Amino acid sequence: MLDKGLIREKLDWVHQRLETKNFKLDQEEFVRLDEEERSLRVEWEDLRALRNRTSEEIAEQKKQGKAGEEKIAQMKEVSARIKELDEQVKASQTRMHEFLSVIPNLPHESVPVGADESSNSVVREVGEPPQFDFEVKDHVDLGVNLGILDPERAGKIAGARFTNYYGSGALLERALMNFMLHVHTREHGYLEILPPFMANRRSFFGTGNLPKFEADLFHVEGTDYFLVPTAEVPVTNVFADEILAEENLPVNFVASTPCFRSEAGSYGKDTRGLIRQHQFNKVELVKFCKPEDSFKQLEELTSHAEEILRRLELPYRVVTLSTGDMSFSAAKTYDLEVWIPSQKRYREISSCTNFEDFQARRANIRFKASGSKRTQFVHTLNGSGLAVGRTWVALMENFQQADGTVRIPEVLGPWMYGMEQLTGQPFMLG
């Protein structure tokens, strides 16, 4: 959530910056709500001060044997008005809160300005896309032919955008998660957390998923719970309504969770295979840090996600998202895009984002500097380290061989029980 004071002081500038994210700020409505709230609060504070002063005067008059009946009657009227104002102030604050809650974050000044992904900027490309001397298959054909991937039977169980993995296919998914967690905890210094896979409405508001994007979520009917679309939601809210000590920052978490997305608005997109599923696994990196450190932390987080791709020998590129392609809560985002041979293009496998204090304001996450009584909002960051299903896709396609088998990168050997290539489960093909 944006700072109301910042909007008030730099209204035109905020309006212009938000337009670069394809959002039009209703300036007149903000001014009206702000003036209403401030006017009510001024009257409320003035009357409370009058009541306090008059109460002291009445007490003094009583000591002197004077009745003070006129002032007592006056204070009854004042108290009644204060009670009315209590409700009016609360209602006004609620209207302002609802207004602010759907305003996206401001893009950082370093973000390229543009209406959509066509204005994204490539930062670097790492590795060369493989060259094949045979007809390339996509991951679905490879997996089905090996008997390790089965979207058809999963469709009987749950419908479209789900799949079953068998044998070495399931093992590869698990190996990737364990490999990623090992690197991030043992080498990059993240603390592993296993959070709930459901979260309440307050938590989703904290990360910016609600109220605007409820259609993208799976709601558990009859409850306040939603299935998490990413571990960002529960992990970011670990410190909701808390004040952290400056000396404990930064805090770095890593979580491996299933993720659930309705894919509302994606009708007809990526209907084949694992690119866009209702359920998938992801390893998520989340950081809490001081404001002055957050862009350094963004570079570090991005390099940690990149390290997984480098060790898996997957060709990829890093892209800075333009203002019009960024998420609602983001101030700056790097997308990591991995090469998918069957599509002959790069596809997103991680978004590494600095939210600055936008999420922290919504979730009320603060810190106190040493020797200071004043609190500040932390800055929050997160990124996939990596999306496991899409990593599975990239490995299958980039390491496929002419005979339909798939080579396993050497770095995964310890987690794949020494297997050098994926073996099939032909009995499942029937």
N, C-alpha and C positions, 0 to 999 in steps of 0.2 A: 504494500500500500504506500502511496506517495505521502510525503509530509504535507499536511494541510497548510502549514506556514509557508513552505516553499511555493506552493501553487498561488497563495495569496500575494506573495512578494514578487513573483515572476510569472504572472498569469499568461501574458502573451508569449513569453519564451517557452513555457511548459506546453502551451497549445501548439506551437510550431514544432517542438520536438515530438510530441505525440502524433502529429500528422505524419511524420516519417514512419510511424508504425501503423499507418492506415487507421488511426483512431481520431475522431473529431471530438474534442473537449467542448462541452456546453458551458462556455464561459459565463453567460448570463445566469444560468442556473446555479453555478458554483457561487457567484457573487451574491445571489439572492439567499441561498442557504447559509452562506457564511455570515452575512449581515444579520439574518434572522437569529442565528445561534448566538452571535456576539451581543446583539441587542437584548435578548432575553437574559443572557448571563449577567450583563451589566446591571440590569434592573434587579435580578435575583441577588447579586452581591451587595448592591446598594441597600436593599431592604434588610438583608441580614445584618449589615453593619449598623443600620438605624435601629433595628431591634435590640442588638447588643448594647448600643449606647443608651437607649431608652430604658432597658431593663436595669442597667446600673443606676440611672437617675431615679427610677421608681424605688429601687432598694434603698437609696440614700434618703429619699423623701419619707419612706416608712420609718427609717431610723429616727427621723426628726418629728415623727408623729403626724405627718401629712399623708392624706389618703392616696393622692395621685390617681384618682378614678378616671380622669379624662385621658391620661396617658395609657392607663391599663386598657381602656376601650379602644384607643387608637392601635395598640399593639395586637389586639385580637384581630383587627382588620388587616394589619400588616402580616400577621402569621398566616391568615387565610390566603392572602395573595401569594406569600412565599410557597405555600403548599401547592397552589395552582401552578406557579412557575416551576416547581420541581418537576411536575409532569410535562410541562411544555418544553423545558430544557432537555429532558430525556428524549422526548419525541423528536425535537430538533436535531439532537445529536445522532439519533437513529437514522434520520433522513440523510444527514451528511455522511454517515458511515456507509450507508447503502450506495450513495452517489460515488464515494471514493473507491468502494470495493470492486467496481467494474472498470476502473481506469488502469491501463497497463503500466508497466514500469517504463521509465525513461531510458532510451538507448544511450550508452556511453559515447562520448565524443569521438572515440577511435573507431566506431562501427561504421562501415560504409552505408551511405544513404541510398535506398532503393525501394521500389514497390514490392518486389518479390525475389525469388531465388535467382533470377537472372542477374541480379546485382551483387550476388555473393562474390567474395574475393578469395582466390586460391592462395594460401600462404606457402605451402610446400607440397611436393610429391615425393614419396619414399618408395623405392622398389620399382621394378619394371613388371607390367602385366605379362603373364606367361604366354609363350607362343606354342601352339599345338599343331602337330602334323596329322591330326585326325579330327573327325567331327566332334565338336564339344557338346556334351550333354549338360542339362541343368541338374540341380541337386535333387529334384524330384525323381527324374528318370534314373539317376545314379542310385539313389536310396531305395527306390521301389525294385529296381533290377537286382540289387543285392539282398533284398528282403529285410532291410533295416529301417525302412520308413513306410508308413502305412496311413495315409490320409483317408482312404476309403473306409476302413473299419472304424477309425476315429469318428467319421461322419455319422455312423450308426449310433455311436455313443452320445455325441454332443452336437453334431451338426457341422456346418462349414467352418473353416478357419481353425480346426484342431487337427492334431496328428498323433499317431502312436510311433514310438521309436522301439526297435527291438535290438537285442544283442549288442554288437559293437557300435551300433548307432546310438543306443542309450548310454553305453559306456563313454562314447566320445563326448556327449553332452555333459556327463558328470565329470569327466576328465578336464574339460575346459573350465568348468566352474572351480574345481579344486586347484587347477594350475593358476587361474587368475587370483583366487584368494591367497594362495601361497605367496605369489609375487607381491601383492599389495600389503599383506600383513608382515611378512618376513623381511622384505627388502625396502618397501616404501613407507613402512611405519604406520599403517592404518590399524585401528582397533576394530576387530570383527564384531558385528552385532547381528543377532538374529531377531528381527522385530516381528510384531504381529503382521499378518497378511491382510488384515482388515483394519480400517481406521474410521474414526467418527467424523462427522461433518465439520467440526471445529478444526480438526487436523487438515482436512482438505482445503478449508478456507485459508489456513496458514501458509500453504505452499502456492496458493493462487489457482487451484483447480476448481474451486467453488467461489462464488455462485455461478460463474459464467459457463463452465464446461461440464455441467452435470450430465449432459447427453452422452459424453464420452466414457462414462463410468458405469460399472455394474453395481447397482444398489441392492442390498439385502433387504427384501421386502419386510415391512413391519418393524424395522430397526433403524437406528441412526448410523448404521455401518455401510461402508462401501468397500469393495475389494480394491486392493491397491493397484494402480496402474504402473507403479514404480516404487522402489524402496525409498525414493526421495521423500514421499509423504510421511511414513512413520518415522524415519530417521531424522528428518529435519525437525519434527515436533518432539523429539526426545527432550529438548530444553525449553519447550513452550512455557511461558510465564516464569522463567527463571532468570537469575542474574549470575553470570559466570565471573570468575576472577580473571583479571587480565593475564596473570602469570600462567594460567592453564590454557591459554590460546596459542596456537590454533588447536582445535580438536578435529581429528580426522577419523571418520568411520568408513568401514566397508561392509556391505551387506549383500548376500546372495539370496534372492527371493524369486518366487514366481510372480508374474505381472499379468494383470487382467485388463483388457481394453475392449470396449464395444466397437471401436473403429467406425463410429458414427461419421457419416460424410465421406467414407472411403469406398462407397459402392463402386464395384467394377475395377478397383485398383488392387494389383498384386493378389489376385484371387488364387493363383497357383503357388503352392509351396509355402515356405516358412517366413517369407519376408514380412507379412502382415497377419499375425495370428491373434486370436482372442486371448490365448494363454501362452506365455513364453517365459523363459528364465533370463535373469539379468543380474550381473554383478555391478553394484552401484557404489560410487565414491561420493562422500558428503563431507564438506569442510565448514567449520565455523571459525572466523578469524576477526582480527581488528580491521577497521575500515582502511587504514593506510597500507595494509598488507594484501588486500584481496586480489589485486590484479597480478601480483607476483604469485599468489596462490593459484590463480587461474592457469598461469603458464605451467606451474608445477603439476597440477592435476591433469592437464592435457598431456604433458610428457609421460605421466604414469600410465594413462590409457594407451598412448602410442606405444609404450614399451611392450605391451602385450602383443600388439600387431607386429612389431619388429621381431620379437622372439618366435612368433609363429610364421615368420617369413611371408607375410601377406602384403601385397602391394596396396598402398593407401595414399590418401592425400588429406591435408588439413585445410578447411575452408572457414573463413570468417563470415558468419551470416550477416546479411544486410538488415537494415532496420525493419523492412517489410516482411522479412522471413523469420524473424525472431519470435520466440514464445512470449506469451502474455507477461510473465514475471521476469524475463531476462533483461539484463543490462548489456551483456556481451556474451556471445556464444561462438565457440569453435565446434564445427562438426568434423568428426573423423569419418571419412568415406572409404570403404574397402572396395577393391575391384571385384566385380562379378562377371566372369568370362561369358556366361550364356547370354547376359544382357549387354555385354560390351560397354559397360559403364560403371562408374563408382556409385555405391549406395551407402547411405548413412548407417554407421554402426555404433556411434557414440556422439552425444551432444554434451560438451563441457561448458558450463555456464556459470557466470558470476551474476548473482541477483542483487549485489550490494545489500542495502538494508531493507529491500522491498518485502521479502518474506519475513524477516525478523520483526518488522512493524506489525505485520498481520498476526504473527504467532507470539509477539511480545517476548523476544529473546534479547537480553541485554548483557552488558558486562560493565564492571566497575574497574577503573584504572587504579593502580596502587596509590594509596594516600589521597584518593579523591572520594568525595561523597556523591559526585555526579555520575549517573549511568549513561551509557550510550548503547545504541543498537549494534549488534554484531553484524558482520557481513556473512552471507551464506553462499556456498557454491556446491555444485554437484556435477557428476558426469558418469556415464556408463563406462565400466572398466572390465568387460565390455558387455554388449547385448549378446547373450550366449547363442541363441538360435541363429542369429545372423552370422556369428563367427563360424558356427557349424556349416552353414551354407557356403561361406567363403572358402573354408577348408576343403569341402567336398568338391567344389568346382575348380579351384586353383590347383589342387593336387591330384586331379583325376588322371588316369592312365588309359592307354589305348584299349586295354582289355576290360575296361569298366570297373577296375578296382581303384582304390583311392589310397595314395601314400599318406602316412601319418608323419607330421613333422617330428624330428628327433626330440625336440624339447618336451613333447608330450609323453615320451616313452615311459617314465616312471608312473604316470597316471593311467596309462593304457596297457599295463602289465607287460611291457616290452613288445607289444604288437608293432609291426612295421607297416602294415596296411590293413584297411578295413576288410573284415571277412563277412560273408553273407550268412543269412538265415533262410536258405532256400525252401525249407518246409513251410515257411509262412507265405510263400508265393501262391500256393494252390488257389 
